[in-house]
Structure formats: C-alpha cells, structure tokens
Amino acid sequence: MIIINQQRAIGFKAGIYTNYNNWDQIFGLDYTFKYADEYPLWYAHYDSWDSFGDFTPFGGWSRPTMKQYNGDMTACSHDVDYNYKP
C-alpha cells in the first residue's frame, strides 16, 4: 500500500496487472482492493481469445480494462504478448 499511497499523493495514474488465480493465491478471493474503482485492471488469461467473455469478477473489479490473451508470441522476428482493449 505504500506504493499506492505515494502514487496517489503525486497524482500518478497506474493500473493493476494480475489475474483471478494470482489474486486468490496472494490475497484470497475475500479481499477487496479499496481503490479498484480508481485503478484499471489489466488481467492475463492465455486462452487465445481477444474478448472479456472469460472474465470472472475479483478483488473489487466488476470489469477489466485490458486482457493479455497470448504470451510469448513472435511477430516481425520479436517476442510479443497479445493484448485486447476494446
């Protein structure tokens, strides 16, 4: 929370990158991030689908902002991750 408080104090805007399983393992599904409405969620679920149809609410977020749906892909001879944002 120290980082969150420092960011808020200086007006820095950030988001949270995690997923349902990581949140459960680190915080537990009963924990609600009290700033979820201020910090957009970018979640990872490598299912090869560029949609939010798989999203299950957690941590205080009812909907995500972005999804990382494929990782370690190659494009133009470089390693890339595929992300979706409507």
PyMOL Python script that loads the backbone (N, CA, C, O; Angstrom):
from pymol import cmd

cmd.read_pdbstr("""\
ATOM      1  N   MET A   1       0.812  -1.196   0.000  1.00  0.00           N
ATOM      2  CA  MET A   1       0.000   0.000   0.000  1.00  0.00           C
ATOM      3  C   MET A   1       0.856   1.261   0.000  1.00  0.00           C
ATOM      4  O   MET A   1       0.375   2.334  -0.366  1.00  0.00           O
ATOM      5  N   ILE A   2       2.107   1.145   0.402  1.00  0.00           N
ATOM      6  CA  ILE A   2       2.976   2.319   0.410  1.00  0.00           C
ATOM      7  C   ILE A   2       3.105   2.884  -1.000  1.00  0.00           C
ATOM      8  O   ILE A   2       3.020   4.097  -1.194  1.00  0.00           O
ATOM      9  N   ILE A   3       3.310   2.018  -1.974  1.00  0.00           N
ATOM     10  CA  ILE A   3       3.444   2.470  -3.360  1.00  0.00           C
ATOM     11  C   ILE A   3       2.154   3.127  -3.832  1.00  0.00           C
ATOM     12  O   ILE A   3       2.191   4.184  -4.462  1.00  0.00           O
ATOM     13  N   ILE A   4       1.025   2.515  -3.535  1.00  0.00           N
ATOM     14  CA  ILE A   4      -0.273   3.075  -3.931  1.00  0.00           C
ATOM     15  C   ILE A   4      -0.449   4.459  -3.315  1.00  0.00           C
ATOM     16  O   ILE A   4      -0.853   5.398  -4.003  1.00  0.00           O
ATOM     17  N   ASN A   5      -0.151   4.591  -2.032  1.00  0.00           N
ATOM     18  CA  ASN A   5      -0.307   5.888  -1.357  1.00  0.00           C
ATOM     19  C   ASN A   5       0.619   6.950  -1.944  1.00  0.00           C
ATOM     20  O   ASN A   5       0.221   8.106  -2.092  1.00  0.00           O
ATOM     21  N   GLN A   6       1.854   6.565  -2.279  1.00  0.00           N
ATOM     22  CA  GLN A   6       2.784   7.525  -2.870  1.00  0.00           C
ATOM     23  C   GLN A   6       2.311   7.950  -4.256  1.00  0.00           C
ATOM     24  O   GLN A   6       2.394   9.127  -4.606  1.00  0.00           O
ATOM     25  N   GLN A   7       1.817   7.002  -5.042  1.00  0.00           N
ATOM     26  CA  GLN A   7       1.306   7.340  -6.373  1.00  0.00           C
ATOM     27  C   GLN A   7       0.131   8.296  -6.279  1.00  0.00           C
ATOM     28  O   GLN A   7       0.048   9.267  -7.031  1.00  0.00           O
ATOM     29  N   ARG A   8      -0.759   8.022  -5.371  1.00  0.00           N
ATOM     30  CA  ARG A   8      -1.932   8.884  -5.204  1.00  0.00           C
ATOM     31  C   ARG A   8      -1.518  10.285  -4.766  1.00  0.00           C
ATOM     32  O   ARG A   8      -2.092  11.274  -5.222  1.00  0.00           O
ATOM     33  N   ALA A   9      -0.526  10.374  -3.887  1.00  0.00           N
ATOM     34  CA  ALA A   9      -0.084  11.668  -3.367  1.00  0.00           C
ATOM     35  C   ALA A   9       0.482  12.573  -4.464  1.00  0.00           C
ATOM     36  O   ALA A   9       0.310  13.791  -4.413  1.00  0.00           O
ATOM     37  N   ILE A  10       1.152  11.985  -5.451  1.00  0.00           N
ATOM     38  CA  ILE A  10       1.742  12.801  -6.517  1.00  0.00           C
ATOM     39  C   ILE A  10       0.873  12.843  -7.774  1.00  0.00           C
ATOM     40  O   ILE A  10       1.243  13.473  -8.764  1.00  0.00           O
ATOM     41  N   GLY A  11      -0.270  12.179  -7.737  1.00  0.00           N
ATOM     42  CA  GLY A  11      -1.184  12.221  -8.871  1.00  0.00           C
ATOM     43  C   GLY A  11      -0.813  11.297 -10.012  1.00  0.00           C
ATOM     44  O   GLY A  11      -1.310  11.464 -11.126  1.00  0.00           O
ATOM     45  N   PHE A  12       0.053  10.323  -9.759  1.00  0.00           N
ATOM     46  CA  PHE A  12       0.464   9.366 -10.784  1.00  0.00           C
ATOM     47  C   PHE A  12      -0.659   8.366 -11.029  1.00  0.00           C
ATOM     48  O   PHE A  12      -1.228   7.825 -10.080  1.00  0.00           O
ATOM     49  N   LYS A  13      -0.975   8.123 -12.277  1.00  0.00           N
ATOM     50  CA  LYS A  13      -2.025   7.170 -12.630  1.00  0.00           C
ATOM     51  C   LYS A  13      -1.391   5.846 -13.027  1.00  0.00           C
ATOM     52  O   LYS A  13      -0.482   5.812 -13.857  1.00  0.00           O
ATOM     53  N   ALA A  14      -1.861   4.776 -12.449  1.00  0.00           N
ATOM     54  CA  ALA A  14      -1.347   3.442 -12.742  1.00  0.00           C
ATOM     55  C   ALA A  14      -2.513   2.474 -12.834  1.00  0.00           C
ATOM     56  O   ALA A  14      -3.657   2.835 -12.557  1.00  0.00           O
ATOM     57  N   GLY A  15      -2.219   1.265 -13.218  1.00  0.00           N
ATOM     58  CA  GLY A  15      -3.214   0.210 -13.250  1.00  0.00           C
ATOM     59  C   GLY A  15      -2.663  -1.008 -12.533  1.00  0.00           C
ATOM     60  O   GLY A  15      -1.517  -1.014 -12.084  1.00  0.00           O
ATOM     61  N   ILE A  16      -3.481  -2.029 -12.431  1.00  0.00           N
ATOM     62  CA  ILE A  16      -3.085  -3.268 -11.768  1.00  0.00           C
ATOM     63  C   ILE A  16      -3.071  -4.385 -12.803  1.00  0.00           C
ATOM     64  O   ILE A  16      -4.043  -4.578 -13.534  1.00  0.00           O
ATOM     65  N   TYR A  17      -1.952  -5.127 -12.860  1.00  0.00           N
ATOM     66  CA  TYR A  17      -1.821  -6.271 -13.755  1.00  0.00           C
ATOM     67  C   TYR A  17      -1.792  -7.529 -12.904  1.00  0.00           C
ATOM     68  O   TYR A  17      -0.856  -7.737 -12.132  1.00  0.00           O
ATOM     69  N   THR A  18      -2.809  -8.366 -13.038  1.00  0.00           N
ATOM     70  CA  THR A  18      -2.892  -9.623 -12.300  1.00  0.00           C
ATOM     71  C   THR A  18      -3.958 -10.484 -12.957  1.00  0.00           C
ATOM     72  O   THR A  18      -4.480 -10.136 -14.016  1.00  0.00           O
ATOM     73  N   ASN A  19      -4.276 -11.593 -12.337  1.00  0.00           N
ATOM     74  CA  ASN A  19      -5.399 -12.411 -12.797  1.00  0.00           C
ATOM     75  C   ASN A  19      -6.080 -13.055 -11.592  1.00  0.00           C
ATOM     76  O   ASN A  19      -5.610 -12.945 -10.459  1.00  0.00           O
ATOM     77  N   TYR A  20      -7.171 -13.714 -11.855  1.00  0.00           N
ATOM     78  CA  TYR A  20      -8.006 -14.316 -10.811  1.00  0.00           C
ATOM     79  C   TYR A  20      -7.192 -15.255  -9.918  1.00  0.00           C
ATOM     80  O   TYR A  20      -7.260 -15.162  -8.693  1.00  0.00           O
ATOM     81  N   ASN A  21      -6.426 -16.157 -10.530  1.00  0.00           N
ATOM     82  CA  ASN A  21      -5.676 -17.148  -9.750  1.00  0.00           C
ATOM     83  C   ASN A  21      -4.571 -16.508  -8.917  1.00  0.00           C
ATOM     84  O   ASN A  21      -4.388 -16.866  -7.754  1.00  0.00           O
ATOM     85  N   ASN A  22      -3.836 -15.567  -9.500  1.00  0.00           N
ATOM     86  CA  ASN A  22      -2.790 -14.889  -8.723  1.00  0.00           C
ATOM     87  C   ASN A  22      -3.385 -14.112  -7.559  1.00  0.00           C
ATOM     88  O   ASN A  22      -2.857 -14.141  -6.447  1.00  0.00           O
ATOM     89  N   TRP A  23      -4.493 -13.413  -7.822  1.00  0.00           N
ATOM     90  CA  TRP A  23      -5.153 -12.657  -6.755  1.00  0.00           C
ATOM     91  C   TRP A  23      -5.557 -13.593  -5.620  1.00  0.00           C
ATOM     92  O   TRP A  23      -5.348 -13.281  -4.447  1.00  0.00           O
ATOM     93  N   ASP A  24      -6.126 -14.721  -5.966  1.00  0.00           N
ATOM     94  CA  ASP A  24      -6.554 -15.697  -4.963  1.00  0.00           C
ATOM     95  C   ASP A  24      -5.367 -16.197  -4.148  1.00  0.00           C
ATOM     96  O   ASP A  24      -5.449 -16.273  -2.922  1.00  0.00           O
ATOM     97  N   GLN A  25      -4.265 -16.540  -4.813  1.00  0.00           N
ATOM     98  CA  GLN A  25      -3.091 -17.069  -4.117  1.00  0.00           C
ATOM     99  C   GLN A  25      -2.415 -16.026  -3.226  1.00  0.00           C
ATOM    100  O   GLN A  25      -1.907 -16.362  -2.157  1.00  0.00           O
ATOM    101  N   ILE A  26      -2.407 -14.777  -3.656  1.00  0.00           N
ATOM    102  CA  ILE A  26      -1.699 -13.731  -2.906  1.00  0.00           C
ATOM    103  C   ILE A  26      -2.572 -13.103  -1.822  1.00  0.00           C
ATOM    104  O   ILE A  26      -2.132 -12.952  -0.683  1.00  0.00           O
ATOM    105  N   PHE A  27      -3.809 -12.737  -2.172  1.00  0.00           N
ATOM    106  CA  PHE A  27      -4.678 -12.010  -1.251  1.00  0.00           C
ATOM    107  C   PHE A  27      -5.856 -12.822  -0.732  1.00  0.00           C
ATOM    108  O   PHE A  27      -6.366 -12.556   0.356  1.00  0.00           O
ATOM    109  N   GLY A  28      -6.289 -13.810  -1.509  1.00  0.00           N
ATOM    110  CA  GLY A  28      -7.520 -14.531  -1.193  1.00  0.00           C
ATOM    111  C   GLY A  28      -8.693 -13.834  -1.861  1.00  0.00           C
ATOM    112  O   GLY A  28      -8.695 -12.612  -2.007  1.00  0.00           O
ATOM    113  N   LEU A  29      -9.678 -14.602  -2.261  1.00  0.00           N
ATOM    114  CA  LEU A  29     -10.804 -14.042  -3.007  1.00  0.00           C
ATOM    115  C   LEU A  29     -11.722 -13.181  -2.153  1.00  0.00           C
ATOM    116  O   LEU A  29     -12.561 -12.459  -2.691  1.00  0.00           O
ATOM    117  N   ASP A  30     -11.580 -13.241  -0.837  1.00  0.00           N
ATOM    118  CA  ASP A  30     -12.395 -12.396   0.038  1.00  0.00           C
ATOM    119  C   ASP A  30     -11.857 -10.967   0.147  1.00  0.00           C
ATOM    120  O   ASP A  30     -12.553 -10.072   0.627  1.00  0.00           O
ATOM    121  N   TYR A  31     -10.614 -10.758  -0.300  1.00  0.00           N
ATOM    122  CA  TYR A  31     -10.007  -9.430  -0.187  1.00  0.00           C
ATOM    123  C   TYR A  31     -10.468  -8.541  -1.336  1.00  0.00           C
ATOM    124  O   TYR A  31     -10.407  -8.935  -2.501  1.00  0.00           O
ATOM    125  N   THR A  32     -10.926  -7.341  -1.000  1.00  0.00           N
ATOM    126  CA  THR A  32     -11.335  -6.350  -1.993  1.00  0.00           C
ATOM    127  C   THR A  32     -10.374  -5.170  -1.942  1.00  0.00           C
ATOM    128  O   THR A  32     -10.185  -4.558  -0.891  1.00  0.00           O
ATOM    129  N   PHE A  33      -9.776  -4.858  -3.074  1.00  0.00           N
ATOM    130  CA  PHE A  33      -8.870  -3.718  -3.204  1.00  0.00           C
ATOM    131  C   PHE A  33      -9.700  -2.446  -3.143  1.00  0.00           C
ATOM    132  O   PHE A  33     -10.528  -2.199  -4.019  1.00  0.00           O
ATOM    133  N   LYS A  34      -9.483  -1.639  -2.113  1.00  0.00           N
ATOM    134  CA  LYS A  34     -10.373  -0.497  -1.886  1.00  0.00           C
ATOM    135  C   LYS A  34     -10.256   0.584  -2.950  1.00  0.00           C
ATOM    136  O   LYS A  34     -11.109   1.469  -3.015  1.00  0.00           O
ATOM    137  N   TYR A  35      -9.228   0.536  -3.782  1.00  0.00           N
ATOM    138  CA  TYR A  35      -9.068   1.519  -4.854  1.00  0.00           C
ATOM    139  C   TYR A  35      -9.372   0.930  -6.232  1.00  0.00           C
ATOM    140  O   TYR A  35      -8.962   1.494  -7.246  1.00  0.00           O
ATOM    141  N   ALA A  36     -10.074  -0.178  -6.279  1.00  0.00           N
ATOM    142  CA  ALA A  36     -10.345  -0.842  -7.559  1.00  0.00           C
ATOM    143  C   ALA A  36     -11.035   0.079  -8.558  1.00  0.00           C
ATOM    144  O   ALA A  36     -10.803  -0.025  -9.762  1.00  0.00           O
ATOM    145  N   ASP A  37     -11.870   0.968  -8.072  1.00  0.00           N
ATOM    146  CA  ASP A  37     -12.571   1.879  -8.987  1.00  0.00           C
ATOM    147  C   ASP A  37     -11.646   2.957  -9.564  1.00  0.00           C
ATOM    148  O   ASP A  37     -11.998   3.610 -10.547  1.00  0.00           O
ATOM    149  N   GLU A  38     -10.468   3.148  -8.959  1.00  0.00           N
ATOM    150  CA  GLU A  38      -9.510   4.151  -9.433  1.00  0.00           C
ATOM    151  C   GLU A  38      -8.381   3.560 -10.269  1.00  0.00           C
ATOM    152  O   GLU A  38      -7.724   4.280 -11.021  1.00  0.00           O
ATOM    153  N   TYR A  39      -8.151   2.259 -10.144  1.00  0.00           N
ATOM    154  CA  TYR A  39      -7.044   1.601 -10.824  1.00  0.00           C
ATOM    155  C   TYR A  39      -7.581   0.580 -11.817  1.00  0.00           C
ATOM    156  O   TYR A  39      -8.137  -0.440 -11.411  1.00  0.00           O
ATOM    157  N   PRO A  40      -7.423   0.841 -13.121  1.00  0.00           N
ATOM    158  CA  PRO A  40      -7.931  -0.097 -14.114  1.00  0.00           C
ATOM    159  C   PRO A  40      -7.226  -1.448 -14.028  1.00  0.00           C
ATOM    160  O   PRO A  40      -6.039  -1.531 -13.712  1.00  0.00           O
ATOM    161  N   LEU A  41      -7.977  -2.488 -14.314  1.00  0.00           N
ATOM    162  CA  LEU A  41      -7.451  -3.853 -14.258  1.00  0.00           C
ATOM    163  C   LEU A  41      -7.046  -4.333 -15.645  1.00  0.00           C
ATOM    164  O   LEU A  41      -7.820  -4.259 -16.599  1.00  0.00           O
ATOM    165  N   TRP A  42      -5.824  -4.824 -15.733  1.00  0.00           N
ATOM    166  CA  TRP A  42      -5.308  -5.491 -16.931  1.00  0.00           C
ATOM    167  C   TRP A  42      -5.035  -6.916 -16.472  1.00  0.00           C
ATOM    168  O   TRP A  42      -4.100  -7.158 -15.707  1.00  0.00           O
ATOM    169  N   TYR A  43      -5.845  -7.854 -16.934  1.00  0.00           N
ATOM    170  CA  TYR A  43      -5.702  -9.222 -16.454  1.00  0.00           C
ATOM    171  C   TYR A  43      -5.144 -10.133 -17.536  1.00  0.00           C
ATOM    172  O   TYR A  43      -5.318  -9.885 -18.729  1.00  0.00           O
ATOM    173  N   ALA A  44      -4.475 -11.184 -17.105  1.00  0.00           N
ATOM    174  CA  ALA A  44      -3.880 -12.153 -18.014  1.00  0.00           C
ATOM    175  C   ALA A  44      -4.669 -13.455 -17.966  1.00  0.00           C
ATOM    176  O   ALA A  44      -4.914 -14.016 -16.898  1.00  0.00           O
ATOM    177  N   HIS A  45      -5.056 -13.918 -19.135  1.00  0.00           N
ATOM    178  CA  HIS A  45      -5.665 -15.239 -19.294  1.00  0.00           C
ATOM    179  C   HIS A  45      -5.334 -15.692 -20.705  1.00  0.00           C
ATOM    180  O   HIS A  45      -5.941 -15.234 -21.673  1.00  0.00           O
ATOM    181  N   TYR A  46      -4.372 -16.591 -20.816  1.00  0.00           N
ATOM    182  CA  TYR A  46      -3.871 -17.022 -22.120  1.00  0.00           C
ATOM    183  C   TYR A  46      -4.789 -18.074 -22.724  1.00  0.00           C
ATOM    184  O   TYR A  46      -4.490 -19.269 -22.712  1.00  0.00           O
ATOM    185  N   ASP A  47      -5.907 -17.604 -23.250  1.00  0.00           N
ATOM    186  CA  ASP A  47      -6.888 -18.502 -23.858  1.00  0.00           C
ATOM    187  C   ASP A  47      -7.037 -18.277 -25.362  1.00  0.00           C
ATOM    188  O   ASP A  47      -7.894 -18.889 -26.000  1.00  0.00           O
ATOM    189  N   SER A  48      -6.209 -17.405 -25.926  1.00  0.00           N
ATOM    190  CA  SER A  48      -6.199 -17.092 -27.365  1.00  0.00           C
ATOM    191  C   SER A  48      -7.439 -16.360 -27.855  1.00  0.00           C
ATOM    192  O   SER A  48      -7.662 -16.278 -29.062  1.00  0.00           O
ATOM    193  N   TRP A  49      -8.244 -15.830 -26.953  1.00  0.00           N
ATOM    194  CA  TRP A  49      -9.461 -15.108 -27.333  1.00  0.00           C
ATOM    195  C   TRP A  49      -9.333 -13.639 -26.964  1.00  0.00           C
ATOM    196  O   TRP A  49      -9.038 -13.293 -25.820  1.00  0.00           O
ATOM    197  N   ASP A  50      -9.557 -12.787 -27.945  1.00  0.00           N
ATOM    198  CA  ASP A  50      -9.496 -11.343 -27.697  1.00  0.00           C
ATOM    199  C   ASP A  50     -10.881 -10.823 -27.312  1.00  0.00           C
ATOM    200  O   ASP A  50     -11.541 -10.114 -28.072  1.00  0.00           O
ATOM    201  N   SER A  51     -11.287 -11.198 -26.117  1.00  0.00           N
ATOM    202  CA  SER A  51     -12.573 -10.747 -25.568  1.00  0.00           C
ATOM    203  C   SER A  51     -12.517 -10.849 -24.048  1.00  0.00           C
ATOM    204  O   SER A  51     -11.614 -11.468 -23.485  1.00  0.00           O
ATOM    205  N   PHE A  52     -13.498 -10.230 -23.395  1.00  0.00           N
ATOM    206  CA  PHE A  52     -13.621 -10.322 -21.939  1.00  0.00           C
ATOM    207  C   PHE A  52     -14.636 -11.380 -21.524  1.00  0.00           C
ATOM    208  O   PHE A  52     -15.030 -11.421 -20.359  1.00  0.00           O
ATOM    209  N   GLY A  53     -15.064 -12.229 -22.441  1.00  0.00           N
ATOM    210  CA  GLY A  53     -16.091 -13.223 -22.155  1.00  0.00           C
ATOM    211  C   GLY A  53     -15.720 -14.209 -21.065  1.00  0.00           C
ATOM    212  O   GLY A  53     -16.604 -14.833 -20.478  1.00  0.00           O
ATOM    213  N   ASP A  54     -14.446 -14.365 -20.781  1.00  0.00           N
ATOM    214  CA  ASP A  54     -13.972 -15.301 -19.766  1.00  0.00           C
ATOM    215  C   ASP A  54     -13.819 -14.661 -18.387  1.00  0.00           C
ATOM    216  O   ASP A  54     -13.531 -15.360 -17.416  1.00  0.00           O
ATOM    217  N   PHE A  55     -14.005 -13.356 -18.285  1.00  0.00           N
ATOM    218  CA  PHE A  55     -13.693 -12.642 -17.045  1.00  0.00           C
ATOM    219  C   PHE A  55     -14.651 -13.001 -15.917  1.00  0.00           C
ATOM    220  O   PHE A  55     -15.870 -13.019 -16.092  1.00  0.00           O
ATOM    221  N   THR A  56     -14.067 -13.285 -14.750  1.00  0.00           N
ATOM    222  CA  THR A  56     -14.811 -13.500 -13.513  1.00  0.00           C
ATOM    223  C   THR A  56     -14.405 -12.391 -12.545  1.00  0.00           C
ATOM    224  O   THR A  56     -13.218 -12.241 -12.257  1.00  0.00           O
ATOM    225  N   PRO A  57     -15.348 -11.619 -12.041  1.00  0.00           N
ATOM    226  CA  PRO A  57     -15.002 -10.520 -11.131  1.00  0.00           C
ATOM    227  C   PRO A  57     -14.213 -11.000  -9.901  1.00  0.00           C
ATOM    228  O   PRO A  57     -14.462 -12.082  -9.368  1.00  0.00           O
ATOM    229  N   PHE A  58     -13.268 -10.174  -9.472  1.00  0.00           N
ATOM    230  CA  PHE A  58     -12.479 -10.455  -8.270  1.00  0.00           C
ATOM    231  C   PHE A  58     -11.870  -9.158  -7.772  1.00  0.00           C
ATOM    232  O   PHE A  58     -11.747  -8.192  -8.526  1.00  0.00           O
ATOM    233  N   GLY A  59     -11.495  -9.136  -6.517  1.00  0.00           N
ATOM    234  CA  GLY A  59     -10.726  -8.049  -5.934  1.00  0.00           C
ATOM    235  C   GLY A  59     -11.368  -6.679  -5.936  1.00  0.00           C
ATOM    236  O   GLY A  59     -10.701  -5.691  -5.630  1.00  0.00           O
ATOM    237  N   GLY A  60     -12.640  -6.593  -6.272  1.00  0.00           N
ATOM    238  CA  GLY A  60     -13.311  -5.303  -6.334  1.00  0.00           C
ATOM    239  C   GLY A  60     -13.558  -4.815  -7.750  1.00  0.00           C
ATOM    240  O   GLY A  60     -14.226  -3.800  -7.944  1.00  0.00           O
ATOM    241  N   TRP A  61     -13.025  -5.526  -8.753  1.00  0.00           N
ATOM    242  CA  TRP A  61     -13.253  -5.159 -10.148  1.00  0.00           C
ATOM    243  C   TRP A  61     -14.436  -5.944 -10.693  1.00  0.00           C
ATOM    244  O   TRP A  61     -14.479  -7.171 -10.602  1.00  0.00           O
ATOM    245  N   SER A  62     -15.384  -5.230 -11.254  1.00  0.00           N
ATOM    246  CA  SER A  62     -16.533  -5.887 -11.884  1.00  0.00           C
ATOM    247  C   SER A  62     -16.309  -6.070 -13.376  1.00  0.00           C
ATOM    248  O   SER A  62     -16.981  -6.870 -14.027  1.00  0.00           O
ATOM    249  N   ARG A  63     -15.343  -5.308 -13.914  1.00  0.00           N
ATOM    250  CA  ARG A  63     -14.990  -5.449 -15.324  1.00  0.00           C
ATOM    251  C   ARG A  63     -13.538  -5.014 -15.511  1.00  0.00           C
ATOM    252  O   ARG A  63     -13.048  -4.156 -14.778  1.00  0.00           O
ATOM    253  N   PRO A  64     -12.854  -5.598 -16.484  1.00  0.00           N
ATOM    254  CA  PRO A  64     -11.472  -5.235 -16.749  1.00  0.00           C
ATOM    255  C   PRO A  64     -11.373  -4.094 -17.757  1.00  0.00           C
ATOM    256  O   PRO A  64     -12.361  -3.702 -18.377  1.00  0.00           O
ATOM    257  N   THR A  65     -10.173  -3.579 -17.903  1.00  0.00           N
ATOM    258  CA  THR A  65      -9.874  -2.579 -18.925  1.00  0.00           C
ATOM    259  C   THR A  65      -9.121  -3.206 -20.088  1.00  0.00           C
ATOM    260  O   THR A  65      -9.345  -2.861 -21.248  1.00  0.00           O
ATOM    261  N   MET A  66      -8.219  -4.137 -19.761  1.00  0.00           N
ATOM    262  CA  MET A  66      -7.425  -4.822 -20.782  1.00  0.00           C
ATOM    263  C   MET A  66      -7.271  -6.290 -20.420  1.00  0.00           C
ATOM    264  O   MET A  66      -7.429  -6.687 -19.265  1.00  0.00           O
ATOM    265  N   LYS A  67      -6.956  -7.089 -21.440  1.00  0.00           N
ATOM    266  CA  LYS A  67      -6.696  -8.512 -21.241  1.00  0.00           C
ATOM    267  C   LYS A  67      -5.460  -8.901 -22.050  1.00  0.00           C
ATOM    268  O   LYS A  67      -5.334  -8.542 -23.221  1.00  0.00           O
ATOM    269  N   GLN A  68      -4.557  -9.633 -21.419  1.00  0.00           N
ATOM    270  CA  GLN A  68      -3.449 -10.249 -22.140  1.00  0.00           C
ATOM    271  C   GLN A  68      -3.885 -11.678 -22.440  1.00  0.00           C
ATOM    272  O   GLN A  68      -4.038 -12.491 -21.528  1.00  0.00           O
ATOM    273  N   TYR A  69      -4.084 -11.982 -23.720  1.00  0.00           N
ATOM    274  CA  TYR A  69      -4.681 -13.264 -24.087  1.00  0.00           C
ATOM    275  C   TYR A  69      -3.725 -14.255 -24.733  1.00  0.00           C
ATOM    276  O   TYR A  69      -4.090 -15.418 -24.908  1.00  0.00           O
ATOM    277  N   ASN A  70      -2.527 -13.845 -25.091  1.00  0.00           N
ATOM    278  CA  ASN A  70      -1.483 -14.738 -25.587  1.00  0.00           C
ATOM    279  C   ASN A  70      -0.142 -14.173 -25.179  1.00  0.00           C
ATOM    280  O   ASN A  70       0.071 -12.962 -25.232  1.00  0.00           O
ATOM    281  N   GLY A  71       0.754 -15.038 -24.777  1.00  0.00           N
ATOM    282  CA  GLY A  71       2.083 -14.599 -24.394  1.00  0.00           C
ATOM    283  C   GLY A  71       3.148 -15.345 -25.165  1.00  0.00           C
ATOM    284  O   GLY A  71       2.897 -16.414 -25.723  1.00  0.00           O
ATOM    285  N   ASP A  72       4.335 -14.776 -25.193  1.00  0.00           N
ATOM    286  CA  ASP A  72       5.486 -15.393 -25.851  1.00  0.00           C
ATOM    287  C   ASP A  72       5.211 -15.741 -27.307  1.00  0.00           C
ATOM    288  O   ASP A  72       5.564 -16.823 -27.775  1.00  0.00           O
ATOM    289  N   MET A  73       4.583 -14.824 -28.012  1.00  0.00           N
ATOM    290  CA  MET A  73       4.325 -14.986 -29.432  1.00  0.00           C
ATOM    291  C   MET A  73       5.452 -14.302 -30.207  1.00  0.00           C
ATOM    292  O   MET A  73       6.222 -13.529 -29.636  1.00  0.00           O
ATOM    293  N   THR A  74       5.547 -14.587 -31.506  1.00  0.00           N
ATOM    294  CA  THR A  74       6.555 -13.952 -32.343  1.00  0.00           C
ATOM    295  C   THR A  74       5.871 -13.144 -33.431  1.00  0.00           C
ATOM    296  O   THR A  74       4.986 -13.643 -34.126  1.00  0.00           O
ATOM    297  N   ALA A  75       6.281 -11.906 -33.571  1.00  0.00           N
ATOM    298  CA  ALA A  75       5.787 -11.032 -34.634  1.00  0.00           C
ATOM    299  C   ALA A  75       6.965 -10.193 -35.125  1.00  0.00           C
ATOM    300  O   ALA A  75       7.660  -9.562 -34.328  1.00  0.00           O
ATOM    301  N   CYS A  76       7.182 -10.188 -36.416  1.00  0.00           N
ATOM    302  CA  CYS A  76       8.289  -9.419 -37.008  1.00  0.00           C
ATOM    303  C   CYS A  76       9.620  -9.779 -36.355  1.00  0.00           C
ATOM    304  O   CYS A  76      10.449  -8.908 -36.092  1.00  0.00           O
ATOM    305  N   SER A  77       9.813 -11.062 -36.098  1.00  0.00           N
ATOM    306  CA  SER A  77      11.052 -11.595 -35.510  1.00  0.00           C
ATOM    307  C   SER A  77      11.309 -11.125 -34.080  1.00  0.00           C
ATOM    308  O   SER A  77      12.452 -11.136 -33.623  1.00  0.00           O
ATOM    309  N   HIS A  78      10.262 -10.714 -33.371  1.00  0.00           N
ATOM    310  CA  HIS A  78      10.395 -10.290 -31.974  1.00  0.00           C
ATOM    311  C   HIS A  78       9.371 -11.014 -31.111  1.00  0.00           C
ATOM    312  O   HIS A  78       8.284 -11.360 -31.576  1.00  0.00           O
ATOM    313  N   ASP A  79       9.725 -11.235 -29.864  1.00  0.00           N
ATOM    314  CA  ASP A  79       8.789 -11.832 -28.914  1.00  0.00           C
ATOM    315  C   ASP A  79       7.803 -10.765 -28.457  1.00  0.00           C
ATOM    316  O   ASP A  79       8.200  -9.667 -28.066  1.00  0.00           O
ATOM    317  N   VAL A  80       6.522 -11.093 -28.508  1.00  0.00           N
ATOM    318  CA  VAL A  80       5.476 -10.155 -28.104  1.00  0.00           C
ATOM    319  C   VAL A  80       4.387 -10.888 -27.335  1.00  0.00           C
ATOM    320  O   VAL A  80       4.259 -12.109 -27.434  1.00  0.00           O
ATOM    321  N   ASP A  81       3.616 -10.148 -26.581  1.00  0.00           N
ATOM    322  CA  ASP A  81       2.398 -10.650 -25.949  1.00  0.00           C
ATOM    323  C   ASP A  81       1.228  -9.977 -26.650  1.00  0.00           C
ATOM    324  O   ASP A  81       1.325  -8.820 -27.059  1.00  0.00           O
ATOM    325  N   TYR A  82       0.129 -10.698 -26.788  1.00  0.00           N
ATOM    326  CA  TYR A  82      -1.060 -10.136 -27.425  1.00  0.00           C
ATOM    327  C   TYR A  82      -2.014  -9.653 -26.344  1.00  0.00           C
ATOM    328  O   TYR A  82      -2.297 -10.362 -25.379  1.00  0.00           O
ATOM    329  N   ASN A  83      -2.500  -8.437 -26.524  1.00  0.00           N
ATOM    330  CA  ASN A  83      -3.404  -7.816 -25.564  1.00  0.00           C
ATOM    331  C   ASN A  83      -4.662  -7.335 -26.264  1.00  0.00           C
ATOM    332  O   ASN A  83      -4.657  -7.041 -27.459  1.00  0.00           O
ATOM    333  N   TYR A  84      -5.737  -7.263 -25.495  1.00  0.00           N
ATOM    334  CA  TYR A  84      -7.028  -6.819 -26.019  1.00  0.00           C
ATOM    335  C   TYR A  84      -7.537  -5.661 -25.178  1.00  0.00           C
ATOM    336  O   TYR A  84      -7.547  -5.717 -23.949  1.00  0.00           O
ATOM    337  N   LYS A  85      -7.961  -4.606 -25.873  1.00  0.00           N
ATOM    338  CA  LYS A  85      -8.634  -3.485 -25.220  1.00  0.00           C
ATOM    339  C   LYS A  85      -9.679  -2.975 -26.198  1.00  0.00           C
ATOM    340  O   LYS A  85      -9.333  -2.479 -27.270  1.00  0.00           O
ATOM    341  N   PRO A  86     -10.953  -3.091 -25.844  1.00  0.00           N
ATOM    342  CA  PRO A  86     -11.991  -2.659 -26.795  1.00  0.00           C
ATOM    343  C   PRO A  86     -11.972  -1.151 -27.032  1.00  0.00           C
ATOM    344  O   PRO A  86     -12.781  -0.637 -27.804  1.00  0.00           O
TER     345      PRO A  86
END
""", "prot")
cmd.dss("prot")
cmd.show_as("cartoon", "prot")
cmd.util.cbc("prot")
cmd.orient("prot")
